[in-house]
Amino acid sequence: MPKLTIDNQEIEFKPGQTIIEAARQAAIDIPHFCWHPALSVSGNCRICLVEVEKMPKLVIACSTPAADGMVVHTKSEKTIHGQNAVMEFLLINHPLDCPICDEAGECKLQDYAYKYSVGTSRYDEEKNHKEKRVSLGPNVMFDAERCISCSRCIRYCDEIVKNPQLTFVQRGEHVTIETFPGKELDNPYSMNVIEICPVGALTSKDFRFRARVWDMSFTDTVCPGCARGCNTRMGVRNNEVLRIEPRENIGVNDYWLCDYGRLETIKNINNKDLRVNSPKLRTDSNNELLDVDWDEAVSHSLSELKKYSNSEILFLASPYSTLEDNYALKKFAKEVFDSENIFYIPNINENFGDDMLKKSDMTPNSNGLKLLGIKPITGDISSAKAVVVMNDDLSRLLGASNIETIIELASYKSDSSNTKVVMPVSTYAEINGTFVNFQNRVQRIRPAVASLEKERLPGEFSMSRLDKFGAHNDRWTHGARFNSRPAWKVIKQIAKAFGTDFAFENSEEVFMELANTIEGMNGYDYDSVGNDGVVVGTTPLVSA
């Protein structure tokens, strides 16, 4: 392998790599705006200037090929002087509106201004003013004054989405970005331009001015919108999910996330009107679901299910629920009722899938169910008299209206008149667990939102400044918390009422127990799954 030296550190590199790529793999930071590992090189920001011995001028690291024996300096006096000059140039017309900018706190220009700028400018002319609230499409707002013309957003649309919707217009200090005439920035992946924009020029219409980044906690999780299982970060303030953004995982979603995954998958997490917020019971004396405590709901579930023989009860697992929850339901069916009568309802939408990220299977855990040996349901369910259903809609099944008794483990309200008991279960934003994507990759989800039962504690939750330092009498530190529990824990409660005590005490213990039942997963725990997930087996179980 060829080698070069960067700041006295000898680094091996692959032929064809540039200086910035070689530096990146050695964790050496070279400042950059226009360069992105997934995009073509434009070389127009110039902040990545470095000094290379035996070269007369500074060179840009993003487009200069690494060469065997090359000696590079990123912190020499000559390099620092060049970086200072570039920052001075970029800040000539940039507005001083960091306090109100959504990008403040995670802005490259802001960071580099502190690190590479001298703090003064030789230019005292009035700044060039441009349009500040330009709607580029249904989800993205553009502030032309903040734009540094790095062209990342243009190249992203051209090269990644294959839908050229943005371009530069004008020249010099008047240059700006526009959509092509008659077009909007409305592709299904349009909001990725927000993350790849190194400044605050492109912002989310959904998130604008809702929170400061330093007042939010960010939790690594997985998108539940389809079988892809894109890796994401969930931003939370005041116990409310405010935004979802992509998290890099080259094996799953690269650097990207679809707009559906950002906007639709979190709509109902904080919705008080749609969430089930307490156990509910329907008695013979009234036809309304009334709030009860957990013990009464469990006791009534026991008495309702005891009315039927084991063969008359159908268990419906959920491809929207975690591996842990579905394993607990299968274990409940087998050990309490000696039943293999457990299935799930698939959700395939051929119009949703595409050749980039979105899969036609609109559930995050179909493969997890198949790993557990749970099959999709076929035909109608009119032969069953009672159904235990977890996080799914029975109305999509033939014969559902004929069911006498329905026990629901649900996050959201339903309108079934045959529902006798409802147990509120936590959403994916409130629990530890795992999903298995279309590649058979087991991936972690983590709690970002606290429930009444689960406090936001250091070590298990990511913590914001408000979480760490907010006092109990600070109104902004108190968000709504739902009276919900992980489905596996609810199932354990019901099983105990039947006289069967499951051994696991937390979600990781459930995972370790189920892992021992699946070929190739023996001995796995949450640490071994890690942040990027692990692929189980070699052949995907679903191709959608």
N, C-alpha and C positions, 0 to 999 in steps of 0.2 A: 504493500500500500504506500502511495506517495505521502509525504509529510510536508507541512509548513509550520512556521513558528509565528504565533500571535501573542504579543506581549510576554515574550520569553517562555511561552508554553508551547511545546511541540505537539502537534495535532496531526493525526492520520485523517485523510479525507479520500472520498471516492472520486475517481476521474470524472470531470465534467461539473463538479461542484464549484460554486462561487465562494469568495472569501466569507460572505455573510452566512452561507450555509455551513461552511466548515466551523466557523465561530459558534454558530448556534448549537451544533451537536456537542461542542465542548463547554456549553453554558457560559460563553463569553458574549456579553451584551454589546452589540453595535447598534446605535440608535437608527431608527428607520421610520418613515411614514408611508411611502408609496409601495415598498416591498411587502409582499405577502407570500408565504410558502406555497399557496395553491394557485397563485396568479402569475401571469407573465411578467417579465421585468420591464418597467418603464423608465426607471432611473431619473425621475424628474424632481424629486424632493431635495436630493443632494445632502441630506443630513448624515448619511452613512459614509462620509468621507473618512478614509484611513490613509496612513502613510506606508508606502511599500518601499523598502530599500532598493536602490538602484533604479527607481522610477523618479523622473524629475518633478512630477506634480502629484498632488493628492489624487486618489482614485476613489470611485464609489464602489463600496464592497458588494453591492447587490448585483452588479453586472461584470465585475472583474473576475475572471476564472482563477481559481486557486492553482498554484503551480508547485511542483516539487522543489523544495529548498527555499521557497519564498519566505521573506521575513516581513511581518506586518506589525505596525504600531498603531494602536487605537487611542493611546493616551499621551502621545508625544506633543510637544509644544506646537508644532506645525499643524497637527490634527485638531487640537483644541481650538486653535485660532480659526481654522476653517469651519468648524462646527459653530463657533460663536457668530461668525459672519452669516451662516445659513439661518440660524435662529433669529438674528437681527432682521434679515430680509423677510422671513415668514411673519414676523410680528409687526411689520410696518403698518399693515392695514387690518390686522386682526382686532376685533372688538374686545374691550376689557370688561366682559360680562360674565366672567367665571362664576360669580355668586348666584346667578340665575340660570346657568347652563346645566342641562341634564347630564352632560358628560363630566362635569366637575367631580374630581375625585378619582376618575378613571380615564383621564384624557392624556394622550401621549404628548400633545403640545404643551400642556400644563406641566407635565413631568419633566420634559426636556428643557422647558424654559427655566426651571429651577436648576437643572443639572448642567446645561450646556450654554445658557445665555449669560452675558455679562451684566444684565439687568438694566442697561441703558441703551438708548438708540441715538444715532446721529441724525435721524430724521424727525423733524418736528412739524411737518405738514399735516393738515387735517386728513384724517383717515378717509379712505374711499368708501362710500356708503352704497349698500346693495339691498335687495329685497330680503326681509328677515323671516317671513312666514309664507313659504311657497309650498303648496300642496302638490307633491309629485305623484300621488296616488292615494288609494283608500287608507293606507296604513303609515305612510312616511311623509314627514314634514322636512323641508329644506330651509336652512338659514344660509344664504349666499355669502354673508359677511364672514362667517366662520370658516368657510371652505378654503383649503390650502391647495386645491387643484392636484391632489395626489393621483387621481383617476382610478382609485381602487373600485369604486362603485360602478364605473363604466366598464372596466375590465371584467368585474364579476358578472354583470348582466351578459356581456358578450361571450365569455369563456366558460362560465359555470352553468348558468341558466340557459344559455344558447338563445337568448331573447334580447337583442340590442334595443333597449328602451331609453337609455341615457346617452348624452353626448356633451362635449364642450361647445360653447358658443362664445363669440367675441375673442379678443386677444389681449395680451398684456394684463394690466391691472383690472381690466373690465371683464376678464374671462369668468364664466360661470357655467353651471350645469343646468341643462334642461332636458325634458323628455322630447322625443321626436314628435313633430307635428301630428296631432290627432291621436297620440298615444298617452297612456298613463303608466306609471310604475306599478303594475298590478299583477305581476307574475306570482305564482304560489309561494315563491321564496323571496319576495321583495324585501322583507324586513332584515335579511342578513346584511344588507348594506349599512344598517345601523351599527352593527358590531365591527365591521371591517373599516368603517370610517374612523380614522385615528383622532378626530376632533369631534366637536359637537355640532357639525353641520347637518347631519342627518339624524333625526330623532323619531321616536315612536309616537304617533298620535294617541295611542292608548295609554302610554305611560307619562307623557309630557307633564312636568311640574307636579307630579304626585308625591315624590319623595326625594330626599337627598341620599346619595349612595352610601354615605357614612352612617346613616341612620337605619340601614337595612342589613339584614342577615342573609347570607347566600348559602344555599344547601345544594350539594351535588345530588342529582337524582336522574330519573329516566322518564322520557315523554311517554304517556299511555295512549297516545292518539292512534297508533297503528302498530303492526308487528315489527317495524323497523327498530323501535326502541332507541330513538336518538338520545344521546347523552345531553343532559341539560343542567342548568343552575337555576334554582328557584329563589327569587328575591322577595323577602318578606319584611314588612314593617307593621308594627302594632298588631301582630298575629294575623295579618291579612296578606295573601299572595298578591303582589303587585305586578310582577313580570316574570317571564321565563325566557332564558337566553340559551344558545347552544354552548355545549362544552365539548372540547376537542376529543374525538376518539376516531382515529384514522380507520380502524377496523369496522366502524358502524356508520357514522354520519360525517366523517371528516371534520369540518369546522362549521357545519350548517344545520339549519332547522327550518322546517316549513312554517308558513304563517298560521296554518291551522293548529299546529302543535303549540305555538306561542299563545294564541288568542282563545281558542275554543276549549282546550283541555283544562283551563283554570276558571272558566266562567262561573261554575256553580259551586266551587269549593267554599267560597265565603258567603254563599247565598242563603240567608236565613229563611227565606220563603220556601226554598226547595229542599233544604237539608232536613233530615229526620233528626230531631234534637232531643229526643227522649224515647224510652221504650213505650210502646203503645199496645193497647188491648181492645179488642172488640168482643163484647159479651152478647149473649142471647137477648138480654133485656134492652139493649140499644144497638143501633146500627152505626154508631160512630166510633172511630178509633180514639180512645181516651188515654191520656198520659198516665203511666204507672211507674213504679220503681223497678229496678232490675230484677230483684228477687221475685216479684209478682209475675213479671213477664216470663222469666225462666220457668216458674212453677206452672203457669198456664200452658206454656209450650209443652211441658211434660204431659199434662193431662190431655191436651189435644192430640198429641201423637200416639198416646196409649189407646186411643179409640180404634186404631187401625192395625191390621196385621202388617207384618214387615213387608210383605209383597205389595201392599197397597200404597206404600209411601215412595215417592219419587224425590231424589235429591238432585238439584240443579246447581252444579258448580259454576264458576264465573271466569271467563277469559279476561275480565277486567280486574280481577282480584289477584293477589300475590300467590306465589307458589306455596307459601306457608299457610295461607287461608284455605286454599283448595285441598291441601294435604290434610288439614284438620277436619274438613268436611268429609273427605273420603274415609278417614280414620273413624269418624263418628258413625258414618253409615255402616261400615264394616264391623266395628267392635260393639256397637250398641244394638244394631238391628240385623247384623249378619247379612247385609245387603250389598249387592253389586249394582244396584239400580241407580247409578249416578252418571249423569251426562252433562253436557254444556251446550249452549245455543251459539253457533257460529255467527259471525257478522262479516260477510264478504261484500264489498262494494267495488265492482270493477271500474266504476267511473272515478273512483278516488285515487287509485294507484297510478304511478307514473314511472319513468325510467331513471329518476334521480333518487329520491329518498322514500316517497310515500308508497306504502304497500296497500294492496286491495283488502287484505285482512286488517280490519279496523280495531283490532283488539291487541293489547300488549302481551298477552300471556297464553295464546292458544297452544304454543309449543310446550309451555310448562304443564298444561293439562295433559297433553299427550305423553309427556315424560312420566306423569303420574298414572298413566293408563286410563285416563278419563276420555271417553269418546264423544264426538258431536251427536246430538240427538237427531233421530230420524222419525218421521211419521208424527201422529198426534199423541197427546198425553191423556186422552179421555179415560183410559183404563185405570189411571191412578186416582185415588180418592184424596190423598194429602200430598202436598209438595213443600219441601224445604228448599227455598231458593235464595241464592246469595248474589246480590248486586247485579240483577238482570231483570229484563222485562218479559214477564210471562205472556203478555198479550200477543207476542209474535208467534206463539205456538198454537196449533190447532187443538181444540178441546180444552183450552185453559179455562174457559168460562164454566166448565162442568166440574171443576175441582171443588170439593167440599171445604177443605181447609188448606190455607196457605200460611206458612211461617216464613216471614221475610227477614233476612239479614241485609239491611239496605242502608245506603248513605243518603239516598234521595227518595222523596215521597212517590208513591204510586196511587192509582185510583181503583185498584181491584177490590170489589165488594166482598170477595171471599177471603180476604186476608184477616186472620184471627189475631196474629201477634206480629209486631214489627220490632226488631232489635236494631238500634242505630249503630252502624259500623263505620269506622274511620275511612276517610279517603286516602289515596296514595300519598297525599301531602302530609299526612299526620302519623305515618307508621314506618317502622323498619320492615324490610322485606326484599323479595327478589321477583323479577320478571325474567322470562326466557324468550328471546326474540326469534325472528325467522331463521337466524343462523344457528340456532341452538346455543346462543350465548346467554349465560346466566348473568344478570346484572342487578346491582344493588339499587334500592330506593331508600331514602332516609327521611326522617321526620323534619319538616320545616315549620310546621304549624302545631301549636300546643292544643290539646283538648282539655276538658275539665278533669279528666283522670290523669293526663300526662302533662306534668309541669315542664316548662322550658328550663332545663337544667344544664349547667356547663358540662361538657364532655360528650353529651348525646346530641344536643342541638348546636347548630351554628349560632353565634351570638353577635348581635349588633351593639352599637354604643348604647342605645336605649335599653337593651336587655341587660347590659352589664351595670349601667349606672343610673337607670331610671328609678325613681322612688315610687312606692306604692300609691302615693297621693298624686302622682303625675298622670293626668288623664290620658296623655298620648302613649303611655306604656300599657294600656289596658285594651286589648282587642277582644272581639267575641270569641268564646271558646265553646265548642259543641260537646254535648254529653254523648260522646261516642267512644267505642272501643274497637281494637283490632278484631276482625272477624274470628280469627283463631281463638282469641280469648273468650269471646261470646260462646263459641261452640264448645269450648272446654267447660264453661259454666253449665251448659245444658247437659253435656255428657255426665258431669258430676251429679246432676239431679237424677239421672238414670242409674247412678251407682257405679259409673266408670270414671276413674280418675286418670286423666292424661298426665304424663310425667313432666312435660315441658313447662317452664315458667316464663320464658321470654321468646321472642321471635327467632333468635339465633339458635336456641335449643330445638325449636320446631324444624328449622332448616337443617340442622345437623342430623336430626332423626330421619327426615325425609331423604336426605342425601344418601343415607345408607341403604335406601330402598331402590335407588336408581343406578343402573350400571354406569360406571365411569365417574361417579360423584362421591364414592365412599371416602370419608375423612374430610370432606370440604367443610369450611366454616366461612363466616363473613370476611375474615382477613384474607383467606386464600382466593375468594372471589375478587377482592380488590376494587379499585376505582374503574378499571376498564372492563371488568367482567371476564369470564372464562367460557370457552366453547366446550360443550359436552358432546362427545361423539364427533362424527365426521359428516354425517348426512343430515341436512335440514329435514324436519318433519313436515313443514308446510312450505310451499313455494310461493304463495300469494305475496 
